[in-house]
């Protein structure tokens, strides 16, 4: 059985598990924690963005509605004035035709002067295609040239106005005043079709004040609407600010509660560890001396009995049990050691390679495949190589014990700017939720031959290095494999501990 060593291969970036590992190493947890599985929650839109989006949509909708209302108002006023001008032109033509056919013979000039007596009428003028006035509400203007935009009009400028038999309108300056101009070809009804004779144009200037008043009201309406929208926007901003502050306050409170809970757990664990350490320090010395004597006498008497005899076998059992007790005392003394470690810059990949060599034969005997993966350009860390190797070895041995029927042990290393993530993953039975909260408690174990001191030792070593630890586990389903992942974040060499 060979351990598979991979560096910056494409598979490392594409494999879903290691993509999750990399994401975890880039954004590590802020406190040690344990969890039963990873629950992915959909990202929700922040409240600020939601309120801002609603405010923008509301402003756009209200602005569009206001613009449409103003356009309808202007169109309605323009259509009203246009129809009024067209009706006056038609009435003038009809009265003129009637007068021409009657015995009284109403005159054109009299009709024009009579029409302009209305207060909303500015002038009426009939011109030839070259701009010469043939009839005007002001008698003195007959025979002169019509004025448009402060200049005399000519055939080209009349052509630009494009008069037809259908009335047209525009707001323009004519005859020295700004008017609502309605114009079209002047038709008396006695001109034969296709005669080729020049067609005169009638210009009717109406008072533009109603249109200007409507525009002024619309501008006032827009200004008032803009002021209201500004107030609404300011209220939304204030509400948004308060909402963001409230959300941030809730987040801080949640983080503070989590930190308090973590500190309480750490304090309780430290108290237990301190009590065990004090007990171990006091008792270890008293126990080890008798154990050494017992082991020496058992070895002596064992050598006096024949090879293969029951008495010699009993002596060997005594020696084995003494060694087991000695290992328990050694573990207890390890918990009572100070947390100071001899740190120096080391490559975490070297520690992984060293531990793989130690567990190689054990994994082969259990039909466990070891996979080692390392991200590219992982920086060195500040660590005590002996203590960190001990922690990684304990995690790997626990992983092997969790896979009695074989499986895959994955050891991965991923690097960030300030932290390096070490991951140990097994495809074993998993950890039940009721046991997850106690895995770092001393003497807590689910193995018949375990002491329950391995994971507490690992946690103590990680803390001594200024690191953080996280455990995620999925229980094995019927006929399948479970999963347990230990993630350890260690500070990069040269980065201060936080």
C-alpha positions in Angstrom: 0.0 0.0 0.0 1.5 3.3 -1.1 0.6 6.8 0.0 -0.4 9.0 -2.9 1.4 12.3 -2.8 0.0 15.1 -5.0 1.0 18.7 -5.3 -0.6 21.5 -7.3 -2.4 19.2 -9.6 -5.6 20.2 -11.5 -7.5 17.6 -9.5 -6.8 19.4 -6.3 -8.6 22.5 -7.7 -11.5 20.6 -9.2 -12.2 17.9 -6.6 -15.3 19.0 -4.6 -14.0 17.9 -1.3 -10.7 19.8 -1.6 -12.5 22.8 -3.1 -14.4 22.9 0.2 -11.1 22.4 2.1 -9.5 25.3 0.2 -12.5 27.6 0.9 -12.3 26.7 4.6 -8.6 27.4 4.7 -9.1 30.8 3.1 -11.9 31.8 5.5 -11.3 29.8 8.7 -13.6 29.8 11.7 -12.9 32.4 14.3 -13.3 29.9 17.2 -12.9 26.1 17.7 -16.2 24.4 17.2 -17.8 21.0 16.5 -20.7 20.4 14.2 -22.7 17.5 12.8 -22.3 18.0 9.0 -22.1 21.2 7.0 -25.5 22.9 6.3 -25.4 25.2 3.4 -27.8 28.1 3.7 -28.7 30.2 0.6 -27.3 33.7 0.7 -29.9 36.2 1.5 -29.9 39.8 0.2 -28.8 42.2 2.8 -31.5 44.4 4.2 -29.7 47.6 3.0 -29.7 46.4 -0.6 -33.3 45.3 -0.4 -34.4 48.7 0.9 -32.2 50.5 -1.6 -33.6 48.4 -4.5 -37.2 49.1 -3.4 -36.5 52.8 -3.1 -34.9 53.0 -6.6 -37.8 51.0 -8.1 -40.3 53.3 -6.4 -38.5 56.4 -7.6 -38.4 55.1 -11.2 -42.1 54.1 -11.2 -43.2 57.4 -9.7 -41.0 59.4 -12.1 -42.3 57.4 -15.1 -45.9 57.9 -14.0 -45.3 61.7 -13.5 -43.6 62.0 -16.9 -46.5 60.2 -18.5 -49.1 62.4 -16.7 -47.2 65.6 -17.8 -47.0 64.4 -21.4 -50.7 63.6 -21.4 -51.5 67.0 -20.0 -49.4 68.9 -22.5 -50.8 66.8 -25.4 -54.3 67.4 -24.2 -53.7 71.2 -24.0 -52.0 71.3 -27.4 -54.8 69.2 -29.0 -57.4 71.6 -27.5 -55.7 74.7 -28.8 -55.1 73.0 -32.2 -58.7 72.0 -32.5 -59.8 75.5 -31.5 -57.5 77.1 -34.2 -58.7 74.6 -36.8 -62.3 75.3 -36.0 -61.7 79.1 -36.3 -60.0 78.7 -39.6 -62.9 76.5 -40.9 -65.5 79.0 -39.6 -63.6 81.9 -41.2 -63.5 80.1 -44.6 -67.2 79.1 -44.3 -68.2 82.7 -43.4 -66.1 84.0 -46.2 -67.7 81.7 -48.8 -71.1 82.5 -47.5 -70.4 86.2 -47.7 -69.0 86.0 -51.2 -72.2 84.2 -52.4 -74.6 86.6 -50.5 -75.9 89.9 -51.7 -74.2 91.8 -48.8 -70.7 90.6 -49.9 -68.9 90.4 -46.7 -65.4 91.5 -47.0 -62.3 89.4 -46.0 -60.7 92.2 -44.0 -63.8 92.7 -42.0 -63.9 89.1 -41.1 -60.3 89.0 -40.0 -60.7 92.1 -37.8 -63.8 90.6 -36.3 -62.1 87.3 -35.4 -59.1 89.0 -33.7 -61.4 90.8 -31.2 -61.5 87.6 -29.2 -59.1 88.0 -26.2 -57.3 84.7 -26.9 -56.6 85.6 -30.6 -53.3 87.4 -31.4 -53.5 87.7 -35.2 -54.7 86.0 -38.4 -52.7 86.3 -41.6 -53.1 84.9 -45.1 -49.9 84.8 -47.2 -48.8 83.6 -50.6 -46.1 80.9 -50.9 -43.4 83.7 -51.1 -44.5 85.2 -47.7 -46.4 88.2 -49.1 -49.4 89.0 -46.9 -52.6 89.2 -48.8 -54.9 89.5 -45.7 -54.1 90.4 -42.1 -56.0 91.2 -39.0 -53.9 94.4 -38.9 -54.8 96.3 -42.0 -51.4 98.0 -42.3 -49.6 94.7 -42.7 -51.3 93.9 -46.1 -48.7 93.7 -48.9 -45.8 93.3 -46.5 -43.7 90.2 -45.7 -44.7 88.0 -42.8 -42.2 88.0 -39.9 -41.1 84.6 -38.4 -38.5 84.4 -35.5 -37.7 88.1 -35.9 -37.0 87.8 -39.7 -39.0 88.2 -42.8 -40.3 84.8 -44.1 -39.6 83.6 -47.6 -40.6 80.7 -49.8 -37.9 78.4 -48.4 -38.9 79.0 -44.8 -42.6 78.5 -45.6 -41.6 75.3 -47.3 -39.9 74.2 -44.1 -43.2 74.7 -42.2 -44.7 72.3 -44.8 -48.3 73.5 -44.8 -50.9 71.1 -46.1 -54.6 70.8 -46.1 -54.4 69.3 -42.6 -54.0 71.8 -39.8 -50.6 71.8 -38.1 -49.4 73.6 -34.9 -46.3 74.7 -33.2 -45.2 77.2 -30.5 -43.1 79.8 -32.3 -42.4 83.5 -32.4 -44.3 85.2 -35.3 -45.3 88.7 -35.9 -43.2 89.9 -33.0 -44.9 87.8 -30.4 -44.7 84.2 -29.0 -47.9 82.4 -30.1 -49.5 79.0 -30.4 -49.5 78.9 -34.2 -52.1 76.9 -36.2 -51.7 76.9 -39.9 -52.7 75.2 -43.1 -53.5 75.9 -46.8 -56.2 78.5 -47.1 -59.1 76.9 -49.1 -62.2 78.8 -50.3 -63.6 75.9 -52.3 -63.6 77.6 -55.7 -60.1 76.5 -56.8 -60.2 73.7 -59.4 -58.1 70.7 -58.5 -54.9 70.4 -60.4 -55.0 74.0 -61.5 -51.4 74.6 -60.6 -52.2 78.0 -59.1 -50.2 79.0 -55.9 -52.0 78.1 -52.7 -52.0 80.7 -50.0 -51.4 79.7 -46.3 -53.5 80.9 -43.4 -51.6 81.5 -40.1 -53.7 81.7 -36.9 -51.9 82.9 -33.8 -53.5 82.0 -30.5 -52.6 83.2 -27.0 -49.9 80.8 -25.7 -50.6 81.6 -22.1 -52.9 78.5 -21.5 -50.1 76.3 -22.8 -47.5 78.1 -20.7 -49.7 78.0 -17.6 -50.0 74.2 -18.1 -46.3 73.9 -18.5 -45.7 76.0 -15.4 -48.1 73.9 -13.4 -46.3 70.8 -14.7 -43.0 72.2 -13.6 -44.4 73.0 -10.2 -45.8 69.5 -10.0 -42.4 68.1 -10.9 -40.7 70.3 -8.4 -43.1 69.2 -5.7 -42.7 65.6 -6.7 -39.0 65.9 -6.7 -39.1 67.4 -3.2 -41.4 64.6 -2.0 -39.1 62.0 -3.5 -36.1 63.7 -1.9 -37.9 63.5 1.4 -38.8 59.9 0.8 -35.2 59.1 -0.2 -33.9 60.8 2.9 -36.3 58.8 5.0 -35.3 55.6 3.2 -31.6 56.4 3.9 -32.3 57.1 7.5 -34.3 53.9 7.8 -31.6 52.0 5.9 -29.0 53.4 8.3 -31.0 52.4 11.3 -31.7 48.9 9.8 -28.0 48.4 9.0 -27.1 49.4 12.5 -29.7 47.2 14.0 -28.5 44.3 11.8 -24.9 45.0 12.7 -25.9 45.2 16.4 -27.6 41.8 16.2 -24.6 40.3 14.4 -22.2 41.7 17.1 -24.5 40.4 19.8 -24.6 37.0 18.1 -20.8 36.9 17.8 -20.4 38.1 21.4 -22.8 35.4 22.6 -20.9 32.8 20.6 -17.6 34.1 22.0 -18.9 34.0 25.5 -20.1 30.4 25.0 -16.7 29.5 23.6 -14.8 31.1 26.4 -17.1 29.3 28.9 -16.4 26.0 27.3 -12.7 26.8 27.1 -12.7 27.8 30.8 -14.5 24.6 31.8 -12.1 22.5 29.7 -9.1 24.3 31.2 -10.4 23.8 34.7 -10.8 20.1 34.0 -7.3 19.9 32.4 -5.8 21.8 35.3 -7.4 19.5 37.8 -6.2 16.4 35.9 -2.7 18.0 35.5 -2.5 18.7 39.2 -3.6 15.2 40.0 -1.2 13.7 37.4 1.8 15.7 38.6 1.1 14.6 42.2 0.4 11.0 41.6 2.7 10.2 38.7 5.8 10.3 40.8 4.3 8.1 43.5 3.0 5.5 41.0 6.0 5.3 38.6 8.5 4.2 41.3 6.4 1.2 42.4 5.6 0.4 38.7 9.3 0.3 37.9 9.8 -2.1 40.8 6.9 -4.3 39.8 8.2 -4.4 36.2 11.7 -5.3 37.3 10.5 -8.1 39.6 8.1 -9.4 36.9 10.9 -9.5 34.4 13.2 -11.2 36.9 10.7 -13.9 37.8 9.7 -14.4 34.2 13.2 -15.2 33.2 13.4 -17.9 35.9 10.5 -19.9 34.5 10.9 -22.1 31.4 10.0 -20.6 27.9 6.3 -21.3 27.1 5.3 -22.1 30.7 2.2 -20.6 32.2 4.2 -18.9 34.9 6.4 -17.1 32.4 3.3 -16.1 30.4 1.8 -14.6 33.6 5.0 -12.7 34.2 4.9 -11.3 30.6 1.3 -10.2 31.1 2.4 -8.3 34.3 5.1 -6.6 32.3 2.7 -5.7 29.5 0.1 -4.2 32.0 2.8 -2.2 33.7 3.9 -0.8 30.4 0.3 0.2 29.6 -0.1 1.9 33.0 3.2 3.7 32.3 1.8 5.0 29.0 -1.3 6.3 30.7 0.8 8.1 33.3 2.9 9.5 30.4 -0.2 10.9 28.7 -1.4 12.4 32.0 2.0 14.1 32.4 1.6 15.4 28.9 -1.7 17.1 29.9 0.0 18.6 32.9 3.0 20.0 30.9 3.1 23.8 30.4 1.7 25.1 27.1 5.0 26.5 26.0 6.4 25.1 22.8 9.7 25.5 21.1 8.6 27.0 17.8 10.6 27.6 14.7 9.8 28.0 11.0 9.0 24.6 9.6 7.3 23.2 6.5 4.0 21.5 7.4 4.4 19.1 4.4 7.5 17.6 6.1 5.5 16.8 9.2 2.8 15.2 7.1 5.4 13.1 5.3 7.0 12.0 8.6 3.6 10.9 10.1 2.7 9.0 6.9 5.9 7.0 7.3 5.0 6.2 10.9 1.4 4.9 10.1 2.3 3.4 6.7 2.4 -0.3 7.9 -0.6 0.1 10.3 -2.7 1.5 7.5 -1.7 -1.3 5.1 -2.7 -3.9 7.6 -6.2 -2.3 7.9 -6.6 -1.9 4.1 -6.7 1.9 4.4 -5.4 4.0 1.5 -3.5 7.2 2.4 -3.9 10.2 0.2 -1.8 13.3 0.7 -2.5 16.5 -1.1 -0.8 19.9 -0.8 -1.8 23.2 -2.3 0.8 25.2 -4.3 3.0 27.7 -2.5 2.1 26.9 1.1 4.1 29.1 3.5 6.0 27.9 6.5 4.5 27.9 9.9 5.8 28.6 13.4 5.6 25.2 15.2 7.3 22.7 17.5 7.9 19.8 15.1 7.8 17.1 17.8 4.6 18.3 19.5 2.8 19.0 16.2 3.8 15.6 14.8 2.4 14.0 18.0 -0.9 15.8 17.4 -1.1 14.8 13.8 -0.2 11.2 14.7 -3.0 11.0 17.2 -5.5 12.3 14.7 -4.3 9.7 12.1 -4.4 6.8 14.6 -8.0 7.8 15.6 -8.9 7.9 11.9 -7.5 4.4 11.3 -9.4 3.1 14.3 -12.6 4.6 12.8 -12.1 2.5 9.6 -11.8 -1.2 10.8 -13.1 -2.4 7.4 -10.8 -0.2 5.3 -11.3 3.2 3.7 -9.4 6.3 2.7 -7.4 8.6 5.0 -6.8 12.0 3.4 -4.2 14.5 4.7 -4.4 17.8 3.0 -2.5 21.1 3.4 -3.8 24.4 2.1 -2.2 27.8 2.6 -3.5 31.4 3.0 -1.8 34.7 3.6 -2.1 34.5 7.4 -2.9 30.9 8.2 -2.2 27.4 6.9 -5.0 24.8 7.1 -4.2 21.1 7.9 -7.0 18.7 7.2 -7.4 15.1 8.3 -10.3 13.3 6.7 -11.4 9.7 7.1 -14.3 7.7 5.6 -15.1 5.8 8.8 -18.1 5.5 10.9 -18.4 9.1 11.9 -19.2 10.7 15.2 -22.7 10.8 16.7 -24.2 14.2 17.6 -24.4 13.2 21.3 -20.7 12.4 21.4 -19.5 15.4 19.4 -19.7 17.8 22.3 -17.5 15.6 24.5 -14.7 14.5 22.2 -12.2 16.9 23.7 -13.1 16.0 27.3 -10.3 14.0 29.1 -11.1 10.3 29.5 -14.1 10.4 27.1 -13.8 7.6 24.6 -16.0 5.2 22.7 -13.2 2.7 22.1 -12.8 -0.3 24.4 -9.0 0.1 24.5 -8.8 3.9 24.5 -7.8 6.2 27.3 -9.7 9.2 26.1 -6.6 11.4 26.3 -5.7 11.6 22.6 -7.9 14.4 21.3 -7.5 16.5 24.5 -3.8 16.3 23.9 -4.3 17.4 20.2 -6.4 20.3 21.3 -3.9 21.4 23.9 -1.0 21.2 21.4 -3.0 23.2 18.8 -3.9 25.9 21.4 -0.2 26.1 22.4 0.7 26.9 18.8 -1.9 29.7 18.7 -4.1 27.7 16.3 -7.7 26.8 15.9 -9.5 23.5 15.5 -12.8 22.5 13.9 -14.5 19.1 13.6 -17.2 18.2 11.1 -18.7 14.7 11.0 -21.3 12.7 9.1 -22.6 9.4 10.4 -22.3 6.4 8.1 -25.5 5.4 6.5 -26.6 1.8 6.1 -24.3 0.0 3.6 -22.1 3.2 3.1 -19.3 5.2 4.6 -19.4 8.1 7.0 -17.0 11.0 7.2 -15.1 12.9 9.8 -13.0 16.0 9.0 -10.6 17.7 11.4 -9.4 21.1 10.3 -6.5 22.8 12.1 -5.5 26.4 11.3 -2.0 27.4 12.3 -0.5 30.9 11.9 2.0 31.5 9.1 5.6 32.2 10.2 6.1 36.0 10.7 2.4 36.6 11.5 1.6 37.6 15.1 -0.8 35.4 17.0 -4.3 36.9 17.6 
